Amino acid sequence: MKKATQLFHTMEKNNPDFPRHGKIISTPWKNSPPDTPSPQKFSTLWKTFFHTVENVPSPLNPEPRTLPPPLLMGILNLTPDSFSDGGKYTDPAAAEEQAHKLVADGAHILDIGAESTRPGHDPVSAQEEIRRLLPVLDRLAAGNFKTPISIDTRKAEVARAAFDHGAHILNDVAGLTAPGMLPFAQSGDFPVILMHGIANTLPPADTTPSETIAAWFTSYIPALNLAPERLILDPGLGFGLTREQETAILDNLAPLTALGWPLLIGLSRKRLVRHLHPDTDPDLVSAQLSYTAWRNGAAILRLHNLRPIKQMLNAPSRPFPNLEYCRTISLEME
């Protein structure tokens, strides 16, 4: 397994289009106890990836070009039953083609999952997940695929197999709570996306979900015994939250960004998108909400379709995108 810092040095070297910025930044581990091992020197890319709250402007910053650009994570589902694209990429050749398309559309990270986590999904065995994953990972490796791969799983056996076949980042919707997953995470030095999700639900009456989730991360992380610089936090939109709570989180990311770790927002095509704007293309709404989350401090945006968010980010003035602006982008892409 590649060390996290080595991985991102490699990413920086191999991908000249990867976002960079040269600000000297603080890190969440700078005030660690004296006996905590000091982190290795990070590349510019690693620093960009882990930009922290001191680089986050006030909400809806009027000059978004002063923000570090977000990292874009493209979603590749190898499942027959995912809620939006189930069955489209179960064939390894189709999955490989979609992986390259996501990279062409701007993906800095490819997030591959082989078990649906939609509400009411049918759980699959680790063996079935591995059966779906490995042919795709092997095809990508054989084709000298350069983009870092994140594996979306909650099973340690699946994660171990995926890392043996080229995965670089662990994305666990169960927050390292499944048997064997925490020891696996402790065994390497790779980035870990830690989600407040499947293993945790909020009471429907909770009206301060961002604060509640931030408090959970604060109490949970020290017990993991993971180097702080390895962690990425995900509040788990779509998992164990009401629609009102999901909206409240997006409206108030400050308690989460204030923790000092990079924040990932993954809302693509989820019920929140369909609930807020049922008559609008869900990919455009997903992009709009993700863009707003970036302006409020999110560092990584996880999406099925990256073209709308890429066009928003590349717009000359980076306007705050309303739905009319989204529809304009949709017409330009046709």
NUMIVEX-515081 format. One line per 4 residues: for each residue x, y, z of C-alpha. Coordinates in nm, 4 decimals. Example, Ala and Ser with C-alpha at 12.3 -4.5 7.8 and 13.67 -1.06 7.14 Angstrom:
1.2300 -0.4500 0.7800 | 1.3670 -0.1060 0.7140
This chain:
0.0000 0.0000 0.0000 | 0.1313 0.3448 -0.0839 | 0.1825 0.5860 0.2003 | -0.0634 0.8725 0.1829
0.2040 1.1344 0.1247 | 0.3731 0.9213 -0.1420 | 0.0396 0.8728 -0.3149 | -0.0267 1.2436 -0.3411
0.3279 1.3236 -0.4489 | 0.2691 1.0726 -0.7283 | -0.0663 1.2297 -0.8131 | 0.0944 1.5722 -0.8272
0.3723 1.4520 -1.0551 | 0.1507 1.2558 -1.2925 | -0.1388 1.4990 -1.3250 | -0.0373 1.8560 -1.4129
-0.4030 1.9627 -1.4100 | -0.4476 1.8711 -1.0433 | -0.5479 2.1795 -0.8394 | -0.2686 2.3529 -0.6503
-0.2251 2.6629 -0.4474 | 0.0797 2.7783 -0.2587 | -0.0597 2.9210 0.0637 | 0.1058 2.8206 0.3882
-0.1713 2.6430 0.5709 | -0.2371 2.5227 0.9194 | -0.3087 2.1602 0.9907 | -0.5414 1.9962 1.2430
-0.2545 1.8012 1.3967 | -0.0286 2.1043 1.4647 | -0.1273 2.1117 1.8332 | -0.0867 1.7376 1.8858
0.0665 1.6137 2.2132 | 0.4485 1.6143 2.2199 | 0.4712 1.2361 2.1865 | 0.2678 1.2361 1.8628
0.4886 1.1518 1.5615 | 0.5252 1.4558 1.3377 | 0.3785 1.4170 0.9883 | 0.5996 1.3973 0.6860
0.6480 1.7039 0.4714 | 0.3495 1.7242 0.2397 | 0.3491 1.8174 -0.1244 | 0.1625 2.1233 -0.2461
-0.1141 1.8935 -0.3645 | -0.1450 1.7247 -0.0260 | -0.1737 2.0678 0.1358 | -0.4414 2.1647 -0.1129
-0.6283 1.8435 -0.0426 | -0.6153 1.9128 0.3282 | -0.6921 2.2832 0.3273 | -0.8453 2.3666 0.6618
-1.0747 2.6096 0.8299 | -0.8243 2.8952 0.8326 | -0.8451 2.8960 0.4532 | -1.2246 2.8832 0.4524
-1.3862 3.2234 0.3943 | -1.7132 3.3406 0.5332 | -2.0209 3.1718 0.3836 | -2.1018 3.2633 0.0242
-1.7725 3.4436 -0.0226 | -1.8252 3.7072 -0.2947 | -1.4844 3.6253 -0.4460 | -1.4914 3.2488 -0.4907
-1.1789 3.2546 -0.7085 | -0.9803 3.3150 -0.3891 | -1.0827 2.9694 -0.2657 | -0.8677 2.6617 -0.3212
-1.0416 2.4679 -0.5981 | -1.2303 2.1610 -0.4816 | -1.1263 1.8096 -0.5575 | -1.3859 1.6328 -0.7705
-1.4688 1.2709 -0.6949 | -1.6421 1.0800 -0.9723 | -1.8778 0.7981 -0.8736 | -1.8600 0.4601 -1.0457
-2.1230 0.2109 -0.9236 | -2.0723 -0.1521 -1.0195 | -2.4084 -0.2512 -0.8737 | -2.7247 -0.3820 -1.0406
-2.9497 -0.1986 -0.7936 | -2.8128 0.1499 -0.7177 | -3.0853 0.4120 -0.7086 | -2.9778 0.6117 -1.0146
-2.7433 0.4078 -1.2314 | -2.7883 0.0474 -1.1192 | -2.6895 -0.2039 -1.3836 | -2.5211 0.0417 -1.6216
-2.1637 -0.0506 -1.5343 | -2.1757 -0.4133 -1.4214 | -1.9818 -0.5121 -1.7329 | -1.6084 -0.4464 -1.6698
-1.5578 -0.2956 -2.0159 | -1.8454 -0.0505 -1.9619 | -1.7097 0.0348 -1.6172 | -1.3628 0.1019 -1.7573
-1.5089 0.3279 -2.0252 | -1.7071 0.5227 -1.7646 | -1.3975 0.5586 -1.5450 | -1.2095 0.7248 -1.8288
-1.5095 0.9451 -1.9074 | -1.5242 1.0678 -1.5481 | -1.1553 1.1547 -1.5601 | -1.2034 1.3358 -1.8921
-1.4854 1.5316 -1.7286 | -1.2611 1.6436 -1.4434 | -1.2411 1.3691 -1.1791 | -0.9387 1.3921 -0.9518
-1.0470 1.0780 -0.7645 | -1.2525 0.7799 -0.8840 | -1.4824 0.6345 -0.6168 | -1.5789 0.2757 -0.6971
-1.8498 0.0863 -0.5098 | -1.9918 -0.2626 -0.5600 | -2.2737 -0.2688 -0.3051 | -2.5727 -0.0379 -0.3117
-2.6342 0.1693 0.0012 | -2.9705 0.3089 -0.1079 | -3.2567 0.2807 0.1437 | -3.3983 -0.0725 0.1387
-3.1045 -0.2187 -0.0520 | -3.0297 -0.5892 -0.0418 | -2.6955 -0.6548 0.1308 | -2.4444 -0.8610 -0.0638
-2.1656 -1.0828 0.0601 | -1.8024 -0.9781 0.0622 | -1.7368 -1.2431 -0.2011 | -1.9974 -1.0921 -0.4346
-1.8587 -0.7426 -0.3845 | -1.5102 -0.8674 -0.4634 | -1.6391 -1.0537 -0.7690 | -1.7811 -0.7284 -0.9042
-1.4789 -0.5163 -0.8151 | -1.1658 -0.7031 -0.9104 | -1.2209 -0.7362 -1.2869 | -1.2691 -0.3591 -1.3083
-0.9699 -0.2772 -1.0884 | -0.7540 -0.5161 -1.2881 | -0.8635 -0.3632 -1.6201 | -0.7814 -0.0158 -1.4913
-0.4428 -0.1299 -1.3644 | -0.3642 -0.3013 -1.6938 | -0.4512 0.0191 -1.8763 | -0.2123 0.2226 -1.6604
-0.4970 0.4233 -1.5086 | -0.3369 0.7208 -1.3293 | -0.6248 0.8663 -1.1272 | -0.6340 0.7640 -0.7580
-0.9062 0.5123 -0.6792 | -1.1244 0.5274 -0.3701 | -1.2989 0.2079 -0.2649 | -1.6502 0.2551 -0.1265
-1.7111 -0.0354 0.1101 | -1.7816 -0.1165 0.4735 | -1.6287 -0.4648 0.4654 | -1.2653 -0.5188 0.5639
-1.2283 -0.8213 0.3370 | -1.3433 -0.6182 0.0379 | -1.1217 -0.3238 0.1250 | -0.8163 -0.5480 0.1605
-0.8796 -0.7115 -0.1768 | -0.9350 -0.3753 -0.3438 | -0.6115 -0.2315 -0.2045 | -0.4256 -0.5398 -0.3213
-0.5574 -0.4617 -0.6708 | -0.4785 -0.0909 -0.6855 | -0.7136 0.1104 -0.4614 | -0.5586 0.4082 -0.2800
-0.8281 0.5583 -0.0563 | -1.0785 0.3979 0.1822 | -1.4322 0.5380 0.1789 | -1.6336 0.3691 0.4553
-1.9998 0.4625 0.4888 | -2.0099 0.2782 0.8219 | -1.7362 0.4872 0.9791 | -1.4946 0.1965 1.0497
-1.7493 0.0236 1.2754 | -1.7796 -0.3092 1.0890 | -1.5735 -0.6043 1.2124 | -1.2118 -0.5840 1.1022
-1.2361 -0.2449 0.9328 | -1.0622 -0.0365 1.1970 | -0.7650 -0.2773 1.2225 | -0.7407 -0.2672 0.8425
-0.7383 0.1131 0.8451 | -0.4735 0.1093 1.1185 | -0.2560 -0.1289 0.9163 | -0.1667 0.1197 0.6412
-0.0990 0.4854 0.5722 | -0.3677 0.5669 0.3175 | -0.6372 0.8367 0.3286 | -0.9577 0.7367 0.5071
-1.2961 0.8974 0.4426 | -1.4819 0.8752 0.7709 | -1.8587 0.9061 0.7377 | -2.1216 0.9738 0.9991
-2.3625 0.7498 0.8164 | -2.5071 0.4021 0.8215 | -2.3838 0.3261 1.1728 | -2.5285 0.6467 1.3180
-2.8691 0.8101 1.2952 | -2.9898 1.1372 1.4426 | -3.3177 1.1706 1.6295 | -3.5689 1.3365 1.3964
-3.6164 1.6114 1.6553 | -3.2500 1.7188 1.6367 | -3.2539 2.0723 1.4929 | -2.8762 2.1294 1.5097
-2.7418 1.8376 1.3059 | -2.4122 2.0000 1.2051 | -2.3228 2.0619 1.5677 | -2.4318 1.7117 1.6693
-2.2282 1.5436 1.3960 | -1.9264 1.7630 1.4699 | -1.9466 1.6610 1.8356 | -1.9605 1.2942 1.7316
-1.6475 1.3301 1.5174 | -1.4712 1.5101 1.8030 | -1.5415 1.2284 2.0461 | -1.4975 0.9406 1.8008
-1.1760 1.0263 1.6176 | -0.9319 1.0097 1.9131 | -1.0298 0.6473 1.9799 | -0.9426 0.5398 1.6252
-0.5660 0.5714 1.6722 | -0.5217 0.6962 1.3149 | -0.2792 0.9693 1.2134 | -0.4965 1.2819 1.1909
-0.3551 1.3834 0.8532 | -0.5067 1.0687 0.6995 | -0.8685 1.1640 0.7716 | -1.1391 1.3179 0.5554
-1.4814 1.3775 0.7108 | -1.8206 1.3179 0.5498 | -2.1412 1.4195 0.7347 | -2.3319 1.1407 0.5593
-2.6044 1.3185 0.3655 | -2.8679 1.0601 0.2776 | -2.7902 0.8344 0.5727 | -2.9938 0.8447 0.8928
-3.1037 1.2057 0.8469 | -3.4344 1.3731 0.7736 | -3.4617 1.6027 0.4736 | -3.4828 1.8978 0.7108
-3.1610 1.7886 0.8801 | -2.9838 1.7462 0.5470 | -3.0882 2.0958 0.4436 | -2.9755 2.2333 0.7799
-2.6323 2.0730 0.7369 | -2.5846 2.2289 0.3942 | -2.6952 2.5646 0.5341 | -2.4436 2.5423 0.8188
-2.1178 2.3619 0.7400 | -1.9209 2.5831 0.9796 | -1.9232 2.3443 1.2801 | -1.7847 2.0707 1.0538
-1.5207 2.2750 0.8708 | -1.4137 2.4216 1.2054 | -1.2869 2.0768 1.3088 | -0.9918 2.1343 1.0769
-1.0200 1.8278 0.8547 | -1.1153 1.8354 0.4865 | -1.4883 1.7945 0.4400 | -1.6407 1.5768 0.1678
-1.9961 1.6419 0.0496 | -2.1719 1.3607 -0.1357 | -2.5317 1.4471 -0.2242 | -2.5397 1.3509 -0.5887
-2.8850 1.2377 -0.7081 | -3.0006 1.1712 -0.3526 | -3.3508 1.2255 -0.2185 | -3.2587 1.5753 -0.0984
-3.1933 1.6753 -0.4594 | -3.5230 1.5331 -0.5779 | -3.7070 1.6829 -0.2809 | -3.5790 2.0374 -0.3289
-3.6202 2.0562 -0.7079 | -3.8279 1.7613 -0.8327 | -3.8785 1.9073 -1.1802 | -3.5143 1.9912 -1.2562
-3.2370 1.7677 -1.3883 | -3.0957 1.6054 -1.0710 | -2.7385 1.6358 -1.1990 | -2.7771 2.0116 -1.2320
-2.9290 2.0452 -0.8860 | -2.6549 1.8219 -0.7450 | -2.3937 2.0467 -0.9009 | -2.5594 2.3631 -0.7712
-2.5808 2.2329 -0.4143 | -2.2243 2.0989 -0.4304 | -2.0964 2.4315 -0.5603 | -2.2626 2.6075 -0.2675
-2.1079 2.3568 -0.0271 | -1.7634 2.4285 -0.1736 | -1.8135 2.8019 -0.1247 | -1.9010 2.7258 0.2372
-1.5863 2.5246 0.3018 | -1.6216 2.1732 0.1552 | -1.2968 2.0470 0.0028 | -1.4155 1.7410 -0.1932
-1.7325 1.7091 -0.4020 | -1.8592 1.3606 -0.4869 | -2.0819 1.3438 -0.7974 | -2.2081 1.1037 -1.0634
-2.1870 1.3624 -1.3429 | -1.8983 1.6099 -1.3215 | -1.9612 1.8205 -1.6300 | -2.2062 2.0692 -1.4703
-1.9863 2.1398 -1.1652 | -1.6771 2.1646 -1.3854 | -1.8445 2.4263 -1.6020 | -1.9536 2.6223 -1.2954
-1.5995 2.6202 -1.1613 | -1.4567 2.7235 -1.4982 | -1.7047 3.0088 -1.5542 | -1.5168 3.3405 -1.6010
-1.6698 3.5007 -1.2906 | -1.7783 3.1826 -1.1093 | -2.1283 3.3168 -1.0509 | -2.3339 3.1840 -0.7667
-2.5395 2.9336 -0.9656 | -2.9139 2.9583 -0.9521 | -3.1242 2.7043 -1.1351 | -3.1584 2.9267 -1.4409
-2.7793 2.9313 -1.4664 | -2.7815 2.5516 -1.4326 | -3.0298 2.5240 -1.7180 | -2.8017 2.7458 -1.9309
-2.5145 2.5056 -1.8681 | -2.7416 2.2149 -1.9599 | -2.8199 2.3739 -2.2970 | -2.4488 2.4402 -2.3595
-2.3690 2.0727 -2.2988 | -2.6292 1.9439 -2.5432
